[in-house]
Amino acid sequence: MADDPTVAGARQRVLDRIDDLADTLISASHQIHAQPELGFKEHVAHGILTGVLETEGMEVVRSAYGLETAFEASAGSVGPVIAVLCEYDALPGIGHACGHNIIATAGLGAGLAAAAVATEMNGQIRILGTPAEEGGGGKVLMLERGAFDDVEAALMVHPADADLRNITSLAVQQIQAVFTGRAAHAAAAPDRGLNALDAAVLSYMNVAALRQHISPEERIHGIFTDAGQRANIVPERAAASWYVRAPDRAGADALATRVTACLEAGALASGCSVNSELIQPIYNEVRDNQVLLDRYVANSMGLGRVVLPTDNHQVVGSTDFGNVSYTVPAIHPMIKTAPVGTAIHTTDFAIAAISDEADEAILHGARSMALTVVDCWASSGVLDAARSEFADATGVREGSPQTT
């Protein structure tokens, strides 16, 4: 592909375009980082990213797909549609400790660079702003509303403490449990009460006992979100939030059933009742398309980075991008933005997300993704192989109904 002068020229132009955009991308990243916003409330980030797109001549749909802080921009009119994704929500208390400011601006740069050559390469680029990854499932909602219709491949990069082929992803199911008892004066008439906090505590202990009988790859973690109002009142209400994770969707479903039984047993033992709600959407595990990932890794390494396999260095997490990967060929490589050993979802990672290393990762990620987009347009063999792999993994072939 690179020997074709048209392709070689397009590849050089996308690199030059990112060089031209470097200051803009880094400035946008720092602005988003300085004003962290929770899911579906990313109004500042939405304005910054769409503003850059419009300044650079793109037509933008703000508040796309019925989501106030989603957006879409496109270029090209014929050929394969490749989607590049931006995330930009933050975490409560610790801001951009997952580095979504980096994801947003690397995706922005890749999309703008690819747009510059879309017409000559007979391809189409779709830049999608996807809100509320941290628990809100923005990508799932956009998927259900048509954002990925006709998309041949979807790309994004995620910051980490190393350059890795992929995230070690887990499917995740959230469970909200509300326990109901009966209030009473804790000193004068405790016998008349039914203690909802006891139900929540017994449930927690049940889950703690369950943990020794799950697989090493599975995870269960939870917190109390309501534990009563005053110590001298038998609590009539208590609540807890649980996350259940497993290597695949089926495992998460099965484990959620076991956890729900633990919650019900705690309620039964204390004479209370419990309402356990499985929060939707569930996040599927990421199915990285190896054909596309090979192209990304080759491009990243060609630009001077060493991308490691995940055998000995893993970053474990869950993302709504998993649901996208169930629907179209997709990749979610990890890019180094922090010192080795710096865990995501920590204050240290949030600090690293605006370091010089993070700024360079924005540009490198944008370059690697943009070159991968060009590869998809330059040779039908890349997308044909990606489609074939996707069909083998999912059973969804051309003409078959897609499911989420």
N, C-alpha and C positions, 0 to 999 in steps of 0.2 A: 504493500500500500504506500509506504513512504517513498518508494522509487518513482511513483507517478508524480510528475511535476505539479499537477493541479492539487493533489493531496498534500505534497510537501509544502506548497505555497500556503495552503489553508492552515496547516499545522503551525507554520511560522507566524501567520497573521493572528491566530488566537493567542499565541505567546506574546506577541507584540501588544495585543489589545489589553492583556492583563497587566503588562508593564505600565501601559498608559493609565490604567485604572487603579494602580497600586495604592496611591495616597487616598483615593476616594474609598476604597474597600476597607483599608485599615482605619480611617476616620470613622466610617459607619460602624465598624466593629466596636470601637472604643465608646462611641456614643450609646450604642445599645447596651454595652456592659455597664455603663455608668448609670443607667436608668432601668434596672431590672423590673420586669413586669410578669405577673402570673398568667397562666393560660387563659385564653380568650379575652385578656385585658391588655394585649400587647400593642396599644395604640401608638406609642412613640416609635417602637420598632417598625410597625407597619408603615408609619409615615416616612421614616428614614429610608427604608428599602424601596418603597414605591416611588419616593421622590428621586432617588438615584436612577431608577429605571426610566422615569419620565425625562429626566435631564439628559439621559443618554439616548433619547429618541424612541423609546419603546412605548407602545400602547399598553396601558395597564388597566386591568379590572380590579378595582379596590373592593374590599368586602365581598370577595368572590364566594360562590357556592353557598350563599346564605350565612356565612360566618363573618362577623364584623371585622375581624383582624386577619382574614385570609386574603391572598391576592393571586393573580395570574397575569403573566405577560408571555407573549408568543412572537415568534419570527419564523419566516419561511411559509410557503404555501403548498408545497408538494413534497412527497417523500416521507420517510419514517419519522414518527414523532418520538423524540427523546425528552424525558422530563428530568429536570434538575430541581432538587428540593432544598428549601430553606426552612430552618427552625429558628425560633427566637424567643421562646418563653423561658422564664427563669424559675428558680426554686424559692419557696418561702424561707426567709431568714438568711440564706447564704447566696442569693443572687445567681449569677451565671456560673455556678459551680459544676455545671455540666458543659459549659463552653458553647452554648447555643449561639452566642454572638459570632463565633468562628464558623459554625455550620451555616448560619445565615449569609455571611459575606463571602465565604468560599463558593456557595451555591450561586450567589448573585454574580460573582466574577465569572464563574464557568458559563453561566447562562448568557451573560452579555458577550463574552468572547465567542461562544458558539453562534450566537445570533449574527455576528459580523460576517460569518461565512456560510450561513444556512442556505441562502439562495444559490450560491455557486456550487454548493455540495448537494443540492437537491434534497435537502432535509428540513425538518421542522423542529424547533426547540420550544419547550414549554417550561417556563420558570414558575414554580408553585411555592407560594408562601403558606406554610402549614402551621397553624397555631396549636398550642396546648398539647405538646407531646408529653409533658410531665403529668400524665394521668387523665387528660381530657379527651384524648383520641381524635385530635383534629384531622389527621390523615384518614382515619376510618370514615369520618363523616364526609370528607371530601371525596373519598373513594365511592361511597354510596351515592353521592350526588353527581358523579360523572367526571370528576377531575382527571381520572386516569383512562377515560374512554379513548381508544385508538392509540394509546401509548405503547410503544414497542419496548422501551427500557426505561428504568428509573434509577437515578444516581444521587447519592449524597455521601459526604464524609463526616466522621464524628471525631472530635478531639480525644486524645488519650495521652498516656505517658510513654507511648512507643508507636512506631509505624507498624500496623498489623493488617493482615489480609482482611480480617473481619472481627466483629464483636462476637463474643461467646454469648449468644442470646438465649433468653428463656421466655417462654410464654408466661403471661401473668394474668391472674384473675383477682380483682379486688372484691372484698366482702365487707359490707357494712352491717354491723349487728347492733340492734337496739333491744335491751332487756327491760322488761316491765315487771315491777313488783307492786308493793303496797306500802305507802308511807305510814309511819307511826313515830311517836315520841320515843327516842332511843333509851331514855331513862325510865319514863313513867309507864310505857306500855310496849316494850320491844316485842312481846309475844304477838301483838296484833299486826306486826309488819311482815312484809316479804322483801328481803333485801336484794334489790337488783344488782348492787355492786358485788354481793356474794356470787350471784349468778355469773357475772362477768369474770370475776377472779377464778372461780371454779372452771370456767370455760378456758381461761388462759392456761391453767394448770393441765387441763386435758390436752390442749394443743402442745404444751411443753413435753408431755409424755409421748405424744404422737411423733415428735421430731426424731426420736431415736429409732423410729421404724419407717423412715422414708429414705429414698435413695440419696446418695451423696450429692447428686446434681440438683436435687429439689430444695426449695427454700420456702419457709413460712415465717413471716414477721408481722407483728401487730402492735398497736398502742390503744390505750384507753382514751377516748375522746370526751367522755362524760362519766364522772365518778360520784355524782351526788352534789348537793349544795352546802350542807352543814353537817358537822359530825354528830350533832344531837338529833338528827332526823334520819330515820331508816330510809335509805335511798329508794325511791320508787322508780327511778329511771337510771340506767347506765348504758353506755355505748362504747363500741370498739371498732377500730378499722384494721382490717387484715389484708395482707398481700400473700398470695399463693403462687409460687413459680415452679415451673417444670421445663425440661428441655423441649417439649412440644405441646401443642394445644390439647391433645387427648390426655396427656399426663396432668396438665393443669386442671382440666375438667374433673378428672378422677380425684385429684388431691383436694380440690375445693369441696367435693362431696364429703370426704373424710373430715375436713375441718368443720364443715357445717354440722356434722354429727356431734363433734366435740362441743360446739356452742349450744346445741340443743340439750345435750346431756347436762351441762352446767345449769341451764335454766330449769330443767326437770328436777335436779337434785335440790335446788333452793326454793322450789315451789313457785318459780316465776315463769314468765313466757319470754320468748325471743322471736324477733323478726329479723331473719338473715337475708340480706339482699345482695345478689350477685350483680355488681356494678358493671354496666356495659359502657363502652365496648371492651371485651377481652382483647388483650394484645397477643397476637400469634408470635411464634419465634421467627427470626429472620432466616429466609432461605436465600443465601447469596448465590447468584448465578456465576458459576466458575468461569464460563467463557468470557463474560464481561469483566469479571474480576481479574482474569489473566491480562486483559488489555489494560485495565487501570494500573495494575502492578508493573507491567512493562513500561508504561508511560511514566509512572512515579520513579521507578529505578533509573529510567533514561534521563530523568532530570536530577539525578544525584542522590536519591534516598534509597535506603535498604529497607524493604518491607518484609517484616518477619512473619513466619507462620505462627499460629496461635497455640502450637503444641506446648510450649514452655512458658508462654507469657499470655495471660488471658485477661481481658476486661469483660466482666460479666454484667449483663443488664438486660432490660426489656424496653421495647420501643414499638410505637404504633406503625413504624415502617415495616414491621413484620407482616402486618396485614396487606400492605402494598406488595410485598414480595410473594404473597400467595396468589396475586392477581396478575402481575407482569414480571418479566425478568428484571432483577433489581440487585444492586450492590450497596453495601454499607461498610466500607473499609474504615479503619481507624488511623488517624494521623497524629504524629507526635507534637504536642504543644506544651508539655510540662516535663520536669525532671523525672527520670525513671523512679517508680515507686510512689508517685503522687496519685492518690486515688480520686476518681471522679466523685462528685457530690460532697466535696469537702471545701473548707475555706481556702486551703492551699491551692486547690485546683482553680477556684474562682480568681485568686490572685494571678495565677499563671496564665489565665485566659486573655490577659492584655500584655503579656510579656513580649519581648522581641521574638522569642521562639514561636509564640502563638501568631504574631503578625506574619512571620514567614510562612507558617503553616497555612494561613488563609490563601496566600498567593500560590503556594505549591499545590494545595488541594484544588484550587480553581484551575490551574494549568493542567493537572493530571486528569481531572474530569472533563475539561474542554477537549483535550486530545482524545479521550475515550469516546466522546460524542462524535468527533470527526471520524474515528475508526469505524463507528457504527454506520455512518453515512457513506464512507468510502468503499466499503466492501459488503455486499449483500451476504457474504459468507459468515460474517461476524454475527449478524442478527439471526440468520438461519440457524446457526449452531446454538445461539442463545435460546431461541424458541424451542428447538429440539430438546435441549437440556431441561428447560422449564416444563415442557410437556411430560417428559419422563418423570420429573419430580412431583408433579401435581396431578397428572392425568388430564390436564386441560390442554386441548389441542385447537388449532385454528378452526373456527366455526363452532366450537363448543361454548356453552354458557359459562361465564366466569363467576366464581363465587368468592365471597369475602369471609 
